[in-house]
Amino acid sequence: ASVHFQDQVEAAELLADRYQTIQNNVVRKNLATNFRSNSEIIEFNNAFFRLITDKIAGDLPFVKQVYDEQFVQKLPNNTQKNGSVEIILKSREKNGKNYEEQTKDEVLRIIEDALNKGFALKDIAILFRKKSKAIQIATLLKEKGFSIISVDSLVISADEKVNFLVSMLKVIANPENNLAKSEALYLFYKTILKIIPTQEQNEAIRKAVYSKNASLNNFLGLFAEKGYFIDYSYLQSLSLYEMTEELLRIFRILQEHPTRLEFIFKFLDWVIEFERQKKHHLDDFINEWNKKKHSIAVDIPADSDAITITTIHKSKGLEYPVVILPFADWGTKADYRNSIWVDSDDFDLPISKQQKPS
C-alpha cells in the first residue's frame, strides 16, 4: 500500500510540473474569424448580441462581461452568402393550440421546407436544452415516419444485446446476483428468442431465480431447454474478452442476430481497452461499466440519412446545414432544483470568483 501511495504522489508531482510548463508557455489568442458559418449567420450573431448588450446589459451586468468587443465574429474573405436565420415567436395560446403544439407544427413545417429546398434528412439537426423536450419531438417525428438519430440512441447501453451480455457477465461474476439472472433471462427471451415472455414463462423465470430451491443449475437449465448450453466452469476460466466472445458464440448472436452489430463491436472494443489497462477482474469491469455505460457510444453511420436530435451541449464542435432550435424559451437565471449549494468558505476552490444564487 505504501508503494502505491508513493506512486500516486510522484504522479501528482509530475502532473503539477506539466501544468506549470504549459502555463508558462500559454499565449492567449482570440480566434475571432468564423470559418464555418455563412455570412448571413455571422452577421446575424453579431447584430443579435450587440442588441442584447445595448438593450438589457443594464439589468444583467454579466452580459457585457461575456459579449464584449472580442466576442464579435469576423468574416473570412471567401464566406458564402446563401445562409438565413429565422426567428419565430409563438404565443401561449393561438387558434386553440397551446405553445407546445404550435412549436411542434413549426418544426414539421421547417423540416418539410428544408426537404423541398433540396436538403437531405442527414443535413438537419434539432437541438434542445432539455432531454424531455427532445423526447417529445423525437416521438413526433417517429409518428410522422421520419428517420431520426439521437445521441442517446447511439449509446451502447441502449442496445438490448449488449445489456444481455453484461447481465450474463454479472451472473458469472456472482451467481447469487438474482437481479442479474432475472434480467438475463428476460433479455434472452426478448433479444435471442425474439419473444416477450408469457405469464407462464415469467413464472418459470421467477421460480428459477427466486424460489427456495432456486440454483445456478435452474438458471442455466432454462437456456438449455431452448438449445443454448453453457459450461459455467469453462466460462469462469476464460479472460474477460474470451468470456464475451464465448457468450457471443453460445447464443449465436453474430450469426443469427446481425442487426445493430456496431453496438456489439463497440462493446468488444471497450472490453479490449479495459484489459489493456491491465485490469482483468470481472468485478472491476462491472464497476467500470456502471460508471461509463452512458458515455460509450457508436459513431453515427456515414451513410445514414436521418435527422439528428441532440442537446446544445453535445452538438458543440459539430456542424449541420440546417439547425432547428425549438423551445428556446429559457430564462437567464440558473435552475438550482437539481443542485445542492455548498458553502465554500472553508474550502480553497480553484475558481477566481464564487457567486451565490440569489
N, C-alpha and C positions, 0 to 999 in steps of 0.2 A: 504493500500500500504506500510506503514511503517513497519508493522508486517512482510509482505512478504519480504521486503528488509533485515530486521534483520535476518530472517530465512536463506536467501542466504549468509549473512556474516558469520553466525555460521557454516553453511555447508562448506564454503570455508576454515574456520579456522580448522575445524575438518579434512578436506581432506589434508590440509597442514601438520597437525600433523602426519597423517598416512603416508604421503610420507616421512617425516623426519624419522619416525620409521623404515620404510623399508630401507631407505638409510643407516642408522646406522648399519643395520644388513645384508646388502648385502655382499656376498662373491663372488668375481669373480672366475669363474671356466671355463676352456677351455674344451669343450666336443669334444675331438679330435677323438674318436673312432666312426666309421661309422658302425652301426649295420643293416642298411637297404640294402646296395648295395653289389653285388657280388665283389669278389676280383679284377676281371679284370676292373670293373668300377672305383673302388677306386684307383687302380694303374694308370689307365689312367688319372684320375683327377690330381693326384699328379704330374705325369710326364708332363702333359699339362701345368699346371700353373707354374711349375718350368721352363719350356721352355719359357713361356711368360715373367716371371720376368727376366730371363737371357738375352733374346734377345731384348726386347723392353722397359724395365724399364727405360733405359736412356732417351728415348724420352717421356715417360709417367711416371713421378716420382710417381704419385699417385698409380700406380700399386703395387709397393713394400710395400706401406702402407696397402694395402688390402690383398695381397697374401704374407704375411710374413711367418716366420718359424712356427708360430702357426696355419697357415691355413692348413698345411699338415694333411691328414686324416690317422688314424691308422686302421689296420685290426684286427677285433676280431679273436680269435683262431679258431672259427668254421665257418669262412667265406666260403660260397660256391664258387666253381670255374667253373661256367658254364655261365658266362656272356660274353658280347662282346660289343665293341664300333666300329662304322663305320662312318668315315667322308668322305663325297662325295663332291668333288669340281666340280662346273659347270661353264662353260664359258658363256659369254653373248649371244653367238650365236653358235649353233652347229647343223649340218645336217638340216638346215632350221628351227630349233626350237629355240625360244628365251629362256632366263634364266627361266622365269616363267613356260613355257610349259615343259621344261626339269625337273624342280623341281616337277611338278605335276606327271609326268611319274614315277619319282623316288619314290614318296610317294606311288603310287599304287603298284609299284614293291615290296617295303619293306613290305607293308601290306600283299600282296599275299605270300611273302616268310615266314612271321611270321605265317600265317594260315597253310601253308604247313608243318611248323615245329611243329604244334600241339597247338599253341596259339589260344585262342578264341578272338572274336572281343572285348569283355569287358576287355581283357588284354592290349589293345593298347590305348595309349594316344598320341595325336598330339598337341604339344604346339606351341603357337605363341606369338610374342611380340605385334603385331598389329591386331586388330579385322578385318580390311579389308582383310588381308591375310587369316585369319581363315574362313571368309565367302567364299572366293574363293575355299578353299579346301573342306569345308562343302558342297558347291554346287556340286563340282566334285564328291564327294563320294555318294551323293544322286543320282546323274545321273547314277552312276555305280551300284546302287542298294544296297549299304552298309547301315546298320543301324547305326545312329550316335546319340550321346547325346552331346549337348553343354551346357556350364554353362548358357548362355543367354536363352536357350530354357527351362531351369528349373525355371526361374524367373516367379512368378505367374502373373506379369503384362503382360506377353506374352500370357496368356490364354484369349481367347475372352469371355468366360462365366464370368470370374472374372471381366473383363472390363465392361461387360454388367451390372453386379451387381453394380459396382462402379458408372457407369453413372446414374443408377436409383437412387442411394443414393444421388448423386449430385442434381438430379431433386427434390427429396424430401426435400433436404436442401434449395433449391432455385428454385421454379417453373418458375422463369424468366430466368433461365440459358438455353438459346436456343441451345448453342453448346452441352451441355449435353443431351438435349432432342433429337436432331438430331442424336447424336452418339448412344443413347439408342435405338432409332427406327431402325437405320441401323443394329446394332448388334442383335436386336430382330429378324429381318428377317434372318440374316446370321446364328446365332447360335441356335435360338429356332425353327424358321420355316425351317431352312436349305435351304434357297434360297437366291440368290443375287437379291436385289430389281430391278424390271424392271423400265423402264423410267416412266411409269405411276405411279408405286408405289413410286418412288423417288419424283415425283411431289406431290403426296399425303402427303409425309413426309414434303416436303418444305412448303406446304400450312398449315399443322397442326402446324408447328413451327414458320414460318416466315411471314405468310400473316398478313394483317392489322387486321383481325378478329380472329387471332390465339389465343387460350386459352389453359389452362390446360386440359379442357374437350375435346378439339380437340385431344390433345396428348394422353390422356387416351382412347379416342374413337377408335384409331387405334388398340390398343391392344384388346379392347372389340370386335371389328369386327372379330378377329381371335379366340375368345373364352377365352381370358385372362382378367378377370375382377379385377380391382384394386380399393380398397376402400382407397383413398388417406388420408382421415381424420383419418382412423383407423391406417394406417401405421405411421402417424406422432405421434400417441400416444404411440408407442412402443419404447422400448430401442433399441439401435443400433444392438445388436445381434438378438433380436426378429424381428427387421425390416428385417435383412438379411435373417433369416430363413423364414419369411413370403414371401419374394420375391422368394426364392427357391421353396416354396410350390405353389405360384401362377403360376409360369412358369414351374412347374413340372420338374425342372432341374435334380434332383437326380433320379427320376423315368424314365424319357424319354430321358435323355442325359447323360448316365452313363460313357462316356469316359473321361479320364483325370480328374476324380473326386478328385485326390490327390491335384490338384491345388485349388479346391473349399474348401476342408477340411483345407488346409494350410491357406487359406484366413480367414476361420472361426476361426481358432486358433489365428490368428493375431488380429481379432476383439475382441476376448475374452481377449487377453493380453492387448489390448488398454483400455478396460473397467476396467480391474484390476488396472490400474494406476489411477483409479478414474477420468477418462476422459469420458465424456458422450455426449458432444456437437458434433453434426454432422459436423459442420464446422471445428472443431479441428481435427476430424477424417480425413476429406478430405485433410486438410493441411498436416497431418502426412503421409497420403498415398502418396501424391505428392513428399514428401521428401524421402520416403523409398521404394517406389514401385519397384525400380530397384535392390534392395538388398534382397528382401524377396523371397526365393526360396525353392522348394521342394527338398528332398533328392533324389539322384539317386536310382531308384528301384534296390533292391538287385539282382533280377532275370533278369535284362535287359542285353542282350548280344548285346552291341553296342560299337562302337569306341567313345572314349571321345575326344572332341575338346574343348580346353580351353586355357587360357593365361598362360604365365610363372608365373605371379604374383599369379593367383588364384590356381595354382597347388601346391603351397608351402605347405608342410606338408602331401601331398598325395604321393602314390607310385604306379607304374604300371610296370608290367613285361617288356613291350615293349614301349619305348618312342621315338617318332619321332619329330625332331626339324627342320622343313623346313624354308627356307628364313632366315637363320642365317647369314645375311649379313650386320647387322647394324654396325655403326662406334662407336668410343669411345667418340665423342663429344655429349653433350646433345642437344636435339631438343627443341628449345625455341619458336617454331612457335605458339604453343598453350598456351604460358605462358606470363605473364606480369611481367617485372622486376620492383621491388620497391626498391628505395634507402633506406637502413635501418639505415643510420647514426643517425637519430633522434629517433630510437626505440631500446629498450633493448630486443633483441630476445633471447630465451632460447636455443642457439646453441653456440658451442665453437668456430667455425670458419665460416666465411662468405666469399664466393668466387664469384666474379662477372664473368659472362660469357665473354669469350674472343671475 
